[in-house]
């Protein structure tokens, strides 16, 4: 996790600075004690590995944003050395199937930095539509950032 979460080129599209080694250890400890999938904020984080290796190349996150309305946020972070090979698409597609299947989501959505072209393309490959463009809605150390919201309903991705 530290190999990619510590990179400034990865963190520039996230809503936080690069993670330290201790930040990663703390995140792994939280992930390993995840709660049941029942309440707002419950999160499932999955490590992504290639079939031929146990080396973690990224992660997929599913967060129960609204339990009553069955709204699930999806997110991903991957090491840039593994980009362009379809790993993120394969992992995100599997997570979407799980969200709409056993996790019973009604709506799956992703929030992403408007400058993150790779994530825009991934959302579109998954069949998600752009629902919103939030202009200068986030302020960090580098200034104002804007965000896209992509989403799909269960019956839309079932097609």
C-alpha positions as YAML, in Angstrom:
chain: A
units: angstrom
residues:
- id: 1
  name: UNK
  ca: [0.00, 0.00, 0.00]
- id: 2
  name: UNK
  ca: [2.76, 2.41, 0.92]
- id: 3
  name: UNK
  ca: [4.39, 1.90, -2.51]
- id: 4
  name: UNK
  ca: [1.53, 3.78, -4.22]
- id: 5
  name: UNK
  ca: [-0.25, 5.67, -1.42]
- id: 6
  name: UNK
  ca: [2.95, 7.62, -0.66]
- id: 7
  name: UNK
  ca: [3.30, 8.96, -4.21]
- id: 8
  name: UNK
  ca: [2.43, 12.61, -4.75]
- id: 9
  name: UNK
  ca: [1.28, 11.78, -8.30]
- id: 10
  name: UNK
  ca: [-1.33, 9.44, -6.79]
- id: 11
  name: UNK
  ca: [-2.38, 11.72, -3.92]
- id: 12
  name: UNK
  ca: [-2.93, 14.74, -6.20]
- id: 13
  name: UNK
  ca: [-6.31, 13.27, -7.19]
- id: 14
  name: UNK
  ca: [-7.35, 12.24, -3.70]
- id: 15
  name: UNK
  ca: [-8.85, 14.34, -0.94]
- id: 16
  name: UNK
  ca: [-5.80, 14.08, 1.27]
- id: 17
  name: UNK
  ca: [-1.98, 14.34, 1.11]
- id: 18
  name: UNK
  ca: [0.30, 11.35, 0.37]
- id: 19
  name: UNK
  ca: [0.24, 8.78, 3.15]
- id: 20
  name: UNK
  ca: [3.21, 8.06, 5.37]
- id: 21
  name: UNK
  ca: [4.23, 4.52, 6.23]
- id: 22
  name: UNK
  ca: [2.43, 4.91, 9.58]
- id: 23
  name: UNK
  ca: [-0.70, 6.25, 7.81]
- id: 24
  name: UNK
  ca: [-0.71, 3.09, 5.68]
- id: 25
  name: UNK
  ca: [-0.25, 0.84, 8.71]
- id: 26
  name: UNK
  ca: [-3.16, 2.60, 10.42]
- id: 27
  name: UNK
  ca: [-5.32, 2.27, 7.28]
- id: 28
  name: UNK
  ca: [-4.56, -1.45, 7.03]
- id: 29
  name: UNK
  ca: [-5.47, -1.88, 10.72]
- id: 30
  name: UNK
  ca: [-8.83, -0.12, 10.10]
- id: 31
  name: UNK
  ca: [-9.53, -2.23, 7.01]
- id: 32
  name: UNK
  ca: [-8.81, -5.46, 8.86]
- id: 33
  name: UNK
  ca: [-11.40, -4.61, 11.53]
- id: 34
  name: UNK
  ca: [-14.15, -3.44, 9.17]
- id: 35
  name: UNK
  ca: [-17.69, -3.55, 10.51]
- id: 36
  name: UNK
  ca: [-20.72, -5.28, 9.07]
- id: 37
  name: UNK
  ca: [-22.22, -3.77, 5.91]
- id: 38
  name: UNK
  ca: [-25.25, -2.15, 7.57]
- id: 39
  name: UNK
  ca: [-24.65, 1.46, 8.60]
- id: 40
  name: UNK
  ca: [-23.79, 4.72, 6.86]
- id: 41
  name: UNK
  ca: [-20.03, 4.91, 6.45]
- id: 42
  name: UNK
  ca: [-19.37, 1.15, 6.58]
- id: 43
  name: UNK
  ca: [-16.54, 0.46, 4.16]
- id: 44
  name: UNK
  ca: [-15.18, -2.54, 2.31]
- id: 45
  name: UNK
  ca: [-11.63, -2.13, 1.02]
- id: 46
  name: UNK
  ca: [-10.22, -4.80, -1.27]
- id: 47
  name: UNK
  ca: [-6.57, -5.25, -2.18]
- id: 48
  name: UNK
  ca: [-5.96, -5.78, -5.89]
- id: 49
  name: UNK
  ca: [-3.26, -8.22, -6.98]
- id: 50
  name: UNK
  ca: [-2.34, -9.65, -10.36]
- id: 51
  name: UNK
  ca: [-3.21, -13.32, -10.88]
- id: 52
  name: UNK
  ca: [0.46, -14.26, -11.11]
- id: 53
  name: UNK
  ca: [1.58, -12.43, -7.96]
- id: 54
  name: UNK
  ca: [0.58, -11.68, -4.38]
- id: 55
  name: UNK
  ca: [2.03, -8.17, -4.79]
- id: 56
  name: UNK
  ca: [-0.64, -5.51, -4.11]
- id: 57
  name: UNK
  ca: [-0.93, -3.12, -7.07]
- id: 58
  name: UNK
  ca: [-3.91, -1.12, -5.85]
- id: 59
  name: UNK
  ca: [-7.17, -1.14, -3.98]
- id: 60
  name: UNK
  ca: [-10.89, -0.79, -4.54]
- id: 61
  name: UNK
  ca: [-13.13, 0.76, -1.93]
- id: 62
  name: UNK
  ca: [-16.90, 0.41, -1.52]
- id: 63
  name: UNK
  ca: [-18.47, 2.72, 1.06]
- id: 64
  name: UNK
  ca: [-22.07, 2.52, 2.20]
- id: 65
  name: UNK
  ca: [-22.91, 6.21, 1.87]
- id: 66
  name: UNK
  ca: [-26.62, 5.86, 2.71]
- id: 67
  name: UNK
  ca: [-27.84, 2.55, 4.10]
- id: 68
  name: UNK
  ca: [-31.56, 3.35, 3.85]
- id: 69
  name: UNK
  ca: [-31.36, 4.46, 0.22]
- id: 70
  name: UNK
  ca: [-28.72, 1.80, -0.64]
- id: 71
  name: UNK
  ca: [-26.25, 4.37, -2.05]
- id: 72
  name: UNK
  ca: [-22.70, 3.02, -2.43]
- id: 73
  name: UNK
  ca: [-19.61, 5.02, -3.28]
- id: 74
  name: UNK
  ca: [-16.85, 3.29, -5.24]
- id: 75
  name: UNK
  ca: [-13.25, 4.43, -5.31]
- id: 76
  name: UNK
  ca: [-9.91, 3.11, -6.46]
- id: 77
  name: UNK
  ca: [-6.22, 3.80, -6.05]
- id: 78
  name: UNK
  ca: [-3.59, 2.03, -8.16]
- id: 79
  name: UNK
  ca: [0.15, 2.19, -8.50]
- id: 80
  name: UNK
  ca: [0.90, 4.17, -11.70]
- id: 81
  name: UNK
  ca: [3.40, 1.50, -12.80]
- id: 82
  name: UNK
  ca: [0.43, -0.79, -13.45]
- id: 83
  name: UNK
  ca: [-1.75, 1.64, -15.38]
- id: 84
  name: UNK
  ca: [-3.01, 1.01, -18.89]
- id: 85
  name: UNK
  ca: [-3.29, -2.77, -18.50]
- id: 86
  name: UNK
  ca: [-6.96, -3.05, -17.54]
- id: 87
  name: UNK
  ca: [-6.39, -4.00, -13.90]
- id: 88
  name: UNK
  ca: [-8.43, -1.08, -12.53]
- id: 89
  name: UNK
  ca: [-11.26, -1.76, -14.97]
- id: 90
  name: UNK
  ca: [-11.37, -5.46, -14.11]
- id: 91
  name: UNK
  ca: [-11.29, -4.79, -10.36]
- id: 92
  name: UNK
  ca: [-13.84, -1.96, -10.47]
- id: 93
  name: UNK
  ca: [-16.19, -4.03, -12.63]
- id: 94
  name: UNK
  ca: [-16.00, -6.91, -10.12]
- id: 95
  name: UNK
  ca: [-16.64, -4.47, -7.25]
- id: 96
  name: UNK
  ca: [-19.66, -3.02, -9.10]
- id: 97
  name: UNK
  ca: [-21.06, -6.54, -9.56]
- id: 98
  name: UNK
  ca: [-20.61, -7.15, -5.81]
- id: 99
  name: UNK
  ca: [-22.19, -3.79, -4.95]
- id: 100
  name: UNK
  ca: [-25.30, -4.50, -7.02]
- id: 101
  name: UNK
  ca: [-25.38, -8.19, -6.14]
- id: 102
  name: UNK
  ca: [-24.71, -9.38, -2.60]
- id: 103
  name: UNK
  ca: [-24.34, -5.84, -1.18]
- id: 104
  name: UNK
  ca: [-27.74, -4.85, -2.67]
- id: 105
  name: UNK
  ca: [-26.86, -1.33, -3.80]
- id: 106
  name: UNK
  ca: [-29.50, 0.66, -5.66]
- id: 107
  name: UNK
  ca: [-27.07, 3.36, -6.85]
- id: 108
  name: UNK
  ca: [-23.30, 3.24, -7.26]
- id: 109
  name: UNK
  ca: [-21.41, 6.52, -7.52]
- id: 110
  name: UNK
  ca: [-17.86, 7.80, -7.79]
- id: 111
  name: UNK
  ca: [-16.44, 11.20, -6.86]
- id: 112
  name: UNK
  ca: [-13.33, 12.20, -8.76]
- id: 113
  name: UNK
  ca: [-11.08, 15.14, -9.45]
- id: 114
  name: UNK
  ca: [-11.96, 16.66, -12.83]
- id: 115
  name: UNK
  ca: [-8.29, 16.53, -13.84]
- id: 116
  name: UNK
  ca: [-8.17, 12.74, -13.37]
- id: 117
  name: UNK
  ca: [-8.71, 11.62, -16.96]
- id: 118
  name: UNK
  ca: [-7.92, 7.97, -16.21]
- id: 119
  name: UNK
  ca: [-10.72, 7.77, -13.63]
- id: 120
  name: UNK
  ca: [-13.14, 9.60, -15.94]
- id: 121
  name: UNK
  ca: [-12.46, 6.98, -18.62]
- id: 122
  name: UNK
  ca: [-12.81, 4.15, -16.07]
- id: 123
  name: UNK
  ca: [-16.22, 5.43, -14.95]
- id: 124
  name: UNK
  ca: [-17.34, 5.60, -18.57]
- id: 125
  name: UNK
  ca: [-16.03, 2.07, -19.30]
- id: 126
  name: UNK
  ca: [-18.09, 0.85, -16.35]
- id: 127
  name: UNK
  ca: [-21.21, 2.39, -17.93]
- id: 128
  name: UNK
  ca: [-21.59, 5.16, -15.37]
- id: 129
  name: UNK
  ca: [-22.94, 8.57, -16.40]
- id: 130
  name: UNK
  ca: [-21.65, 11.97, -15.32]
- id: 131
  name: UNK
  ca: [-24.32, 13.39, -13.01]
- id: 132
  name: UNK
  ca: [-22.59, 16.48, -11.69]
- id: 133
  name: UNK
  ca: [-19.68, 18.85, -12.12]
- id: 134
  name: UNK
  ca: [-18.94, 20.57, -8.81]
- id: 135
  name: UNK
  ca: [-16.82, 23.66, -9.48]
- id: 136
  name: UNK
  ca: [-14.16, 24.62, -6.93]
- id: 137
  name: UNK
  ca: [-15.86, 22.60, -4.20]
- id: 138
  name: UNK
  ca: [-12.66, 21.46, -2.48]
- id: 139
  name: UNK
  ca: [-9.81, 23.52, -1.06]
- id: 140
  name: UNK
  ca: [-6.46, 21.98, -0.21]
- id: 141
  name: UNK
  ca: [-2.86, 23.15, 0.05]
- id: 142
  name: UNK
  ca: [-2.61, 23.55, -3.74]
- id: 143
  name: UNK
  ca: [-5.79, 25.62, -4.12]
- id: 144
  name: UNK
  ca: [-9.32, 25.00, -5.30]
- id: 145
  name: UNK
  ca: [-10.28, 21.72, -6.90]
- id: 146
  name: UNK
  ca: [-13.33, 20.66, -8.87]
- id: 147
  name: UNK
  ca: [-15.07, 17.31, -8.88]
- id: 148
  name: UNK
  ca: [-17.19, 15.11, -11.11]
- id: 149
  name: UNK
  ca: [-19.84, 12.75, -9.78]
- id: 150
  name: UNK
  ca: [-20.42, 9.64, -11.90]
- id: 151
  name: UNK
  ca: [-23.19, 7.17, -11.08]
- id: 152
  name: UNK
  ca: [-25.27, 4.24, -12.27]
- id: 153
  name: UNK
  ca: [-28.38, 2.53, -10.99]
- id: 154
  name: UNK
  ca: [-28.53, -1.22, -10.52]
- id: 155
  name: UNK
  ca: [-30.84, -1.78, -13.48]
- id: 156
  name: UNK
  ca: [-28.63, 0.36, -15.75]
- id: 157
  name: UNK
  ca: [-25.47, -1.66, -15.21]
- id: 158
  name: UNK
  ca: [-27.42, -4.92, -15.41]
- id: 159
  name: UNK
  ca: [-27.90, -4.25, -19.13]
...
